[in-house]
């Protein structure tokens, strides 16, 4: 996304990348996406004032990925250094779940809430925490990584959906090929009343609810916000999740669904870039005729 300094999106580009590609191909796709978006917006690299980048995994203060177990060859990638070859302005890198939470606190359904548990629901599950109106990163930027605990259930949760997909593959396709990146058919079938699909969704929700309940009990938030790709199917997720939270939590907070869909992460990166400009150039007071910001 290329935006102005008020966060208004001027141009955006989406490039599809398989979850299984390695570092070199993924970075090449990133380069292509950045160049195409700048060109379409009519912005030269030297006009960019700040860049925000979202990535899966743990990120250190220099913009390097310290650990990523969901993307091949991604641990150790210096994303900030890589992007500085394309744009001269400061580059800030942050975990995708944290940035999605930041977007909700900035312009989303949590903008009036001080304490929020954000759940990034997708092929993997992650969390971001807003405490007293600010993104909580923790001592080593690892706050909210409860999914690393096997007992939380987040690692095994998508398997319920994949098992249904494999068992209900379309005629003429291989069973093993019909599981992977797209689980939307499970939610569609559950919405239509297919019992096996409904059981798969309930199993998925039961697993993510364990970690979500632990975060709710720890933080006592005003809101739990569901975002990410699965938020498009919130109509079959919210009520089962509320019932599970009722089982485990002393008080079940209000559950809201992100209005950003799968763009929340990128919008959080926009906010990250804007924070850099506010902190280093104008102390929070931005001129209305300023140049573009890239994320």
Secondary structure, DSSP 4 states (H G I P E B T S, - for coil): -EE-TT--EEE-------TT--HHHHHHHHHHHHHHHHHHHT--GGG--EEEEEESSEE-TTSBEEE-SSSTT-TT-BHHHHHTTT--SEEEEEEHHHHHHHHHHHHSTTTT-SSEEEEEESSSEEEEEEETTEEE--TTS-TT-GGGSGGG-HHHHHHHHHHHHHHTPPTTS-GGGGSSS--HHHHHHHHTT-HHHHHHHHHHHHHHHHHHHHHHHHH--SEEEEESGGGGGGGGTHHHHHHHHHHH-SSPPEEEE-SSGGGHHHHHHHHHHHHHHIIIIITT---TT---EE-
